[in-house]
């Protein structure tokens, strides 16, 4: 079965052998054209095609009926409002929390920075419903802290709980973005302001903050679309707070109403895409160049208590909550029923490791490892093309690249099922065989890798764009006038300059792949089991202990990868390749 | 030169890795070796190759079932655990090229709905002769392998807190003291929950308006609709709600797993039940093995596995063992459950529930 795929894909294997691609005669334009063509084709296959197919279904007569009733029906209007409300709240809170954590990390002087950094990364390395289940255990209606310790009767189900859990789950996205940006800000600007007599607060509001606008806007966008598209948490603790994602999911999984699901998702696309467009328009006018290629000093760390105490205090509260959530996950995996029957047991780990769990663990890690470098590099490449190379089409490419994230995972998943469960035939010719579903080649594993890439490249792309927008175009031009073609410039000049963004892109790509759920539930196959969908099964069935065990194992895998990646990035041989 | 090499590198690495690693992924075995129970090598089910099952009971039961069938038949058995509504949806999504061979478990109405949608095909197993007529479709669209009875799974502590007795009737669930203290699954995804909806239909003399009036009132007391049918039992066990409406055998399972404060009650008006069925997926990749699998599920070999993994549904084969933990059918008032009618109305009723009941605001 694999024969059909291997010749095509295996041909370019072996980076050391000469390229099988046709030689380009001359000129950077041809290099650029080739790059753009390859990137566009990849994007078309991993996001374009599934979306076109699902839009066709959504706009079919059956789907359109639902879309149009959406605006007249008060129930549906409320679902839409719920979704937007949740998205805005989480985006604002999450960005604020991420900023506080990043600012403390980069600018404040205190002990235990590394630890705070690791804690801030924790939520990114686990499936969001780890936080949800831990939150129910701790702060739920019969929660250990809320009820048994404090005697409170908190109703965590609904908007409050969702905002709490989503903020705690997603703030690391904004933390990583803003930390990278804060680090790349030129401290000489601060010094200049300081020399001119500005106070710390003045520097913060009139120098630091304006420079961070692209990063803040980017975080807001990412958090907004992630929270409105999030499926796991509304399923676990939505209560009667229905959002579009869970509504679309129900339509598809429960009523096998693909048209209905597509229709609800189409409505979900409207707020997601409008925020994206607003952000683009707004940010493009607030561009600030700060990386000039000229040497810069290292920033002076802030010791003033007026800034330190409130910021560190907030950071510690957040860190405390994160630690509490993950302590719950880890502890909960070793007791029978956390909060009800706290006897020690290994049965949850046995359940996970003895059968399907170990299988899913291996497959998921492998597929995520395949997807990570593709997503990381593709994200940077798109960012670079968008910022420095493309002119009229840059908006389009940025837009298409982001679709993997701005389109709800549910839609991507169903789109994949519709588009790739059967061989792709265009113009009477079969382009590739079925890649999704249990009867597809490689047991559907290829579609899963494609989804991983589609879902995780946007974060790299955003980080890359945010970083590149701060780089003076003169650097690129200098490389070009010295005779380097587009690709060489990208590899030798741009990539090293945006290494923090690439690192964050890769880290996020792996974590994202390991933890993505909503598209995966539609395309896992009996042969290719994915951890997140196994965890959802456990959470949904209420077997929190098993879910905790799964989550703990998943966290260990992702943390190990991040550790190794950070080590590798420091290693001279890798720096060498990029710096040579 | 360095130019072409570098571009080749960029393209080659991801593509090559995809091919290599994805190839590895498929070669890795879908192992399933946990506790397998007794097996008798009844020659007829022996076979080669594989069979892929869409499995709707609890994960442990699916695992034990797959392991036992692999051991008994030599046919490699893999499964995906899904709620039954979800399972049918999944079959529908891959209709043109099915990935599953068997739909295993879940109320027979779901199988009827799937048959009407052209997703499964009739198969009259020779072993079905043993199964009482009330537990199988006469045309072999589906055959029952277990029976489960709907009940109330209540947390005694939470009941005391709310100041109510364990519910003894459907009407009891509407007690304002139970506001946001009831959990039930969503009838779209869960066969369990649809069984409850159909039970209300029967109790209300097939009057849709009356049924939805009840469901609307119940909605005021429901904390959350879960995806899978058994989840409300866990929510009750953890004290998130006072009462979960689930199949009683799941409540017994949770009690055994350490939720000591759970108790099972049944509604006095009459309660619904499921005939957990098996059926053959139309055009599945391993049609022969699917039939062998179904033959096997109707034998005591298969039906005695449940109790070993804490699943206490009543077996349909009279030769299979009945344990003390199972519900005594003659002690409970059951409604007249017509699964064909239920299956035919399923899509319309769940769609109506989804549009009118589930998203409605609570006072």
Interface residues (C-beta under 8 A of the other chain):
Chain A: X2 X5 X6 X9 X10 X12 X13 X14 X15 X17 X18 X19 X20 X21 X23 X24 X31 X34 X35 X38 X75 X76 X78 X79 X136 X137 X140 X141 X142 X155 X157 X235 X237 X238 X239 X240 X242 X247 X250 X251 X252 X253 X254 X255 X256 X257 X258 X336 X337 X339 X340 X341 X343 X351 X354 X355 X356 X358 X359 X362 X363 X366 X367 X369 X370 X373 X374 X377 X378 X381 X414 X417 X418 X421 X422 X434 X437 X438 X439 X442 X443 X444 X445 X446 X449 X485 X487 X488 X491 X522 X524 X525 X526 X527 X528 X529 X537 X538 X540 X541 X542 X543 X544
Chain B: X2 X3 X4 X5 X6 X7 X8 X9 X10 X11 X12 X13 X14 X15 X16 X17 X18 X19 X20 X21 X22 X23 X24 X25 X26 X28 X29 X30 X31 X32 X33 X34 X52 X53 X58 X59 X60 X63 X78 X79 X80 X81 X83 X85 X86 X88 X89 X90 X92 X93 X94 X96 X97 X98 X99 X100 X117 X158 X180 X186 X187 X188 X189 X222 X223 X224 X226 X227 X228 X230 X231 X233 X234 X235 X237 X238 X239 X240 X241 X257 X258 X259 X260 X285 X347 X350 X351 X354 X355 X356 X358 X359 X360 X361 X362
